[in-house]
């Protein structure tokens, strides 16, 4: 079983690397088609996928490191029967800051998950937003996917807003926002997410950068709105 799981992990990492390359390629193809044919429809259809890659302030090595952290963290949960079978936890890494979301039946399992994932190399900090509750239903998960898509698409079509700089994660109708953003970008992102019908709460997990220099400041915040 361990060998099979390792193979699965390596395949997943390879797919994530390939996906990043395809995003970059998609941007080139879409822009080329737009310039050659003037096909606005094609450009808009591909904009959501291309924006995230073209605007992402993380370097490509950091993006790959984030993918590696997520895979290693899930492998850590898989190796622990109490965590793997007794909880519903997702791990999101952005610029090596890790967000834990999902549900655990007890506070001890919530703490255990954080403690075990802290052992994964390269993680700078963990934001543990696991809720003490039973796992959400299939239909709730599908609704979360819908809300994520709705928030992303609203950001995409908001004038003068860098939607590709924001990562959106939804869990049980709570929206978590991650990214390297300015204070104004953070405030606007929260405003957009708050006004989506069905969103119960917005949680910011941003690293704030200086608008003039676009260099990451030491300021990190996680404020529930």
C-alpha positions in Angstrom: 0.0 0.0 0.0 2.8 2.4 0.9 4.5 1.8 -2.5 1.2 2.4 -4.3 0.6 5.6 -2.3 4.1 6.9 -3.1 3.5 6.3 -6.8 0.2 8.2 -6.5 2.0 11.1 -4.8 4.7 11.4 -7.5 2.1 11.2 -10.2 0.0 13.9 -8.5 3.1 16.2 -8.2 3.9 15.6 -11.9 0.3 16.5 -12.9 0.5 19.7 -10.8 3.8 20.7 -12.6 2.2 19.9 -15.9 -0.9 22.0 -15.0 1.3 25.0 -14.2 3.0 24.7 -17.6 -0.3 24.3 -19.4 -1.6 27.5 -17.7 1.3 29.5 -19.1 0.9 27.9 -22.5 -2.9 28.6 -22.4 -2.2 32.3 -21.9 0.1 32.5 -24.9 -2.4 30.6 -27.1 -5.4 32.7 -26.0 -3.6 36.0 -26.4 -2.3 34.9 -29.8 -5.8 34.0 -30.9 -7.2 37.2 -29.7 -4.7 39.3 -31.5 -4.9 37.4 -34.8 -8.7 36.9 -35.0 -10.1 39.6 -32.6 -12.2 36.9 -31.0 -13.3 38.4 -27.8 -15.3 35.4 -26.7 -12.3 33.1 -26.8 -10.2 35.6 -24.8 -12.9 35.8 -22.0 -13.3 32.0 -21.9 -9.7 31.5 -21.2 -9.1 34.5 -19.0 -10.0 32.9 -15.7 -7.4 30.2 -16.1 -4.8 32.4 -17.6 -5.2 35.2 -15.0 -4.1 33.1 -12.1 -0.8 32.1 -13.8 0.0 35.5 -15.4 -0.7 37.6 -12.3 0.5 35.2 -9.6 3.2 37.1 -7.5 4.8 33.8 -6.4 7.8 32.6 -8.3 7.4 29.3 -10.2 9.7 27.5 -7.7 7.5 28.7 -4.9 4.4 27.6 -6.7 6.0 24.1 -7.0 7.0 24.2 -3.4 3.4 24.9 -2.4 2.2 21.9 -4.4 4.8 19.8 -2.8 3.8 20.9 0.7 0.2 20.1 0.0 1.0 16.6 -1.3 3.3 15.9 1.7 0.7 17.2 4.1 -2.0 15.0 2.7 0.5 12.0 2.8 1.0 12.8 6.5 -2.7 12.7 7.2 -3.0 9.4 5.2 -0.4 7.8 7.4 -2.4 8.6 10.5 -5.5 6.4 10.7 -7.2 8.6 13.3 -6.8 11.7 11.1 -7.4 10.1 7.7 -10.5 8.2 8.8 -11.8 10.4 11.5 -11.7 13.8 9.9 -12.4 15.8 6.7 -9.4 18.1 6.3 -8.0 19.9 3.3 -4.5 21.5 3.2 -3.8 24.7 1.1 -0.3 26.1 0.8 0.3 29.6 -0.5 3.7 31.1 -0.5 4.6 28.3 2.0 1.9 29.5 4.5 -0.5 26.7 5.1 -4.2 26.9 5.7 -6.1 24.0 7.2 -9.8 23.8 6.6 -12.5 21.2 7.1 -14.0 19.3 10.0 -12.8 17.3 13.0 -15.0 15.7 15.6 -12.8 16.8 18.5 -10.4 19.6 19.4 -7.7 17.0 20.1 -7.9 15.7 16.5 -7.8 19.3 15.3 -4.7 20.0 17.2 -3.2 16.6 16.2 -3.6 17.5 12.5 -1.7 20.8 13.0 1.0 19.2 15.0 1.6 16.4 12.5 1.6 18.8 9.4 4.0 21.1 11.2 6.6 18.3 10.6 6.4 18.9 6.8 9.6 20.8 5.7 9.5 24.4 4.3 6.2 25.4 6.0 6.6 28.9 7.5 3.3 29.1 9.4 0.0 27.2 9.8 -3.4 28.8 10.0 -5.6 26.2 11.6 -9.2 26.9 10.6 -10.5 23.4 11.1 -14.0 23.4 12.6 -15.2 21.0 15.4 -18.0 19.4 13.5 -19.1 16.3 11.5 -17.9 16.2 7.9 -20.0 18.2 5.4 -22.3 16.4 3.0 -21.7 15.8 -0.7 -24.2 18.5 -1.6 -22.5 21.0 0.7 -19.2 20.3 -1.0 -20.7 20.9 -4.4 -22.2 24.2 -3.1 -18.8 25.2 -1.9 -17.4 24.6 -5.4 -20.2 26.8 -6.8 -19.4 29.6 -4.3 -15.7 29.4 -5.1 -16.5 29.7 -8.9 -18.9 32.6 -8.2 -16.4 34.5 -6.1 -13.6 34.0 -8.7 -15.8 35.0 -11.7 -17.0 38.1 -9.9 -13.4 39.1 -9.1 -12.5 38.4 -12.7 -15.1 40.8 -14.1 -14.5 43.5 -11.5 -12.8 46.4 -13.2 -9.2 47.2 -12.2 -9.1 44.2 -9.8 -6.2 41.7 -10.0 -8.2 38.5 -9.6 -5.3 36.3 -10.5 -3.5 37.4 -7.3 -6.2 35.9 -5.0 -6.7 32.3 -4.2 -10.2 31.4 -3.1 -11.1 28.4 -0.9 -14.6 27.7 0.3 -15.5 25.3 3.1 -19.1 24.9 4.4 -20.0 28.3 2.9 -17.0 30.0 4.6 -14.7 31.7 2.1 -11.0 31.9 2.7 -8.9 34.4 0.8 -5.2 33.9 0.3 -2.5 35.8 -1.6 0.3 38.3 -1.8 -1.8 41.5 -2.0 -1.8 45.2 -1.1 -4.1 46.5 1.7 -6.5 47.9 -0.9 -6.6 44.7 -2.9 -7.3 42.7 0.3 -10.2 45.1 1.3 -11.7 44.8 -2.2 -11.4 41.0 -2.3 -13.3 40.8 1.0 -16.0 43.2 -0.2 -16.5 41.1 -3.3 -16.7 37.8 -1.4 -19.0 39.2 1.3 -21.6 40.2 -1.3 -21.9 36.8 -2.9 -25.2 35.2 -2.0 -24.7 32.2 0.1 -21.4 33.2 1.7 -21.7 32.9 5.5 -18.3 34.3 6.4 -15.1 35.6 4.8 -11.7 34.9 6.4 -8.6 36.7 5.2 -5.3 34.8 5.1 -3.2 37.3 3.3 0.4 38.5 3.2 0.3 42.2 2.8 2.8 43.8 0.4 3.7 47.4 -0.1 1.9 49.0 -3.0 4.9 50.9 -4.2 7.6 48.3 -4.1 5.4 45.1 -4.3 7.8 43.5 -1.8 6.3 41.2 0.9 6.2 42.9 4.3 6.5 41.0 7.5 2.8 41.8 8.2 0.6 38.7 8.0 -3.0 38.7 9.0 -5.8 36.4 9.5 -9.0 38.4 10.4 -12.4 36.9 10.3 -14.9 39.3 8.8 
